[in-house]
Amino acid sequence: MEAIKKVLADHPFFKGLAPEYVEMLASVATNIQFEAKDFLFRDGEESDQFYVILRGRVALETFAPERGPIIVSTLGEGEVLGWTWIVEPYIHRYDAQALDLTRVLALDGKSLRRKCEENHDLGYELMKRFTHIMAQRLEATRLQLIDVYGTPLPRRKS
């Protein structure tokens, strides 16, 4: 567990997090490896964990009936994957597929939700960090839509 605590404490996403919170996170973390083309999760599945990518790359995809899978974003080492574990109804909104051999720390979202309910300071710290990721992923999706359709999205007049 000491190695996992060090990885989390040194990770940019968790930088500055109180040591007791890092210890809580480490207590619900597991090392997992995915082969190329393995799905970490699929759109519509229950979201009960999130991942810290230690090695490899993961494609976030959405499916368009006329076009098939569309890669919205590619994530790699040092990034965090999965935010829906913290937002009801706890359902994945994308597919996540390993592009090559990928090693991650998987953190148990169900246990963390309980810990966040018991300790609102921990919950607030995680929510601030995951809100930033949600905004990044929304922007990536917006940029992908601009690229797919070849024209800027119309702006609303205020």
N, C-alpha and C positions, 0 to 999 in steps of 0.2 A: 504493500500500500504506500510505502514511502516514495517509491519511484513514481507512482501515479500522482501523489501530492505534489511532487516536484514538477512534473509535466504540467499539471494544472496551474500551479503558482507561477510558472514561467510563461504560460500561454498568454498572448496579447488579449484575448477575450476576458480572461479572469484577472488580468493585471490589476493590482491594488485591492483585490478582494481580501477581506479579513481572513487571517489564517484559520480561524474556527470554521468559516464558511468553506474554505478550500478543503478542509478535513471532511466536512459533511459531503461535499461533492465527490471526493475520492472514495468515500465509503459506499457510494452507489455506482461506481465506475467499473467497467469490465473491458479488457482488451479483446477486440474482435478483428478478424481479418476477412476481407471479401476478395474473391477472385474477379478478374476482368469479366464484365457483363453480368455479374451478380447484382440483384436489386437489394439495396439497403432497406427500402420501403417502396410501397406503391400508393398511388393516389386512391383515396377512399379507405385505406386501412387505418386501424386505430393507431394513434400516435402516442406511444408510451415511453419513448426515449429520444435523446438527441445525441449527436456525435461530434467529437473533436477529432478532426482528420490529422493523423500523425504522419501518414505517408500515402501517396497515390492521389488520384483525382476522381471526382464524382460529378456526373452530369445531372443537373436538375432538369427534368423534362415535363412538358405538358402535352396532352394529346389533342390534336385537331382532326376531326373526322375526315376532312378533305385532304389533309396534308400528312397525317400520321404524327409521330412524335416530333416535338420541337424542343430543342435544347434552349432553355431559358438562361442557364448559367452553368459554368463549370467551376467547381470548388476544389481546392487542393490543400496541401500541407499548411497547417496553421489556421485553418478556417473551421468554423462551427457550422454544422448542418442540422436543420430541424428545429423549428420554433413552435410547431403546432401542439407539442406536448403541454405547453403552458396556456393555451387558449382553447376554451370550450368551442366545439364539442370534442376536441382532441382527435381530430381526423387529419391525415396527411392530405395536402393540396397538390402535390406533385409526385412524380416518380423520381427516385434517386438511384442511379445506376453507376456502379464502379466502372471506370474506363480502363483501369489497369489494376494490378495488385494494390489493394488499399487496406491500410491498417488504421483503426480508429479506437478511441475510447468511447464506449457507449455508456451514457449516464441514464439511469432509470428515472424517467419522468414522473411515474406514479409516486415513487418514494419522495422525489423532490417536491412534488405538489403538496404532499403531507407536511414535509419539513417547512415549506413556505407558509402554509396555514398556521403552523405552530410558531414560526418566527417571521413576522412580517417584514423585518429589516432585510432578512435574506431574500424574501420574495421581491421586495422593492429593488434590491441590487440586481437580481436576475432579470426582472421585468425591464429595467432600464437598458440592460445590455441586449436583451432579445428584441426590444422595440427598435433598437438601432439596426439589428439584422433584418427585421421585417421591412424597414424603410429601404435598406439596400436592395433587398430582393424585389420589392415593388418597383424600384427604379430600374433594375435589370430587366424586369418583365416589360416595363414601358419601352425601354430602348430596343428590346427584342421585337416588340410589336411594330415599332417604327421601321426597323430593318426588314421584317417579314413583308410588310405592306408597302414599303418603298416610299412612303410619304409621311410627313409629320402628322401626328394626331391633331385634330382640331382643338383649338384653345377656346375655352368659354370666355365670353366677355363679362367683365365684372362691372 
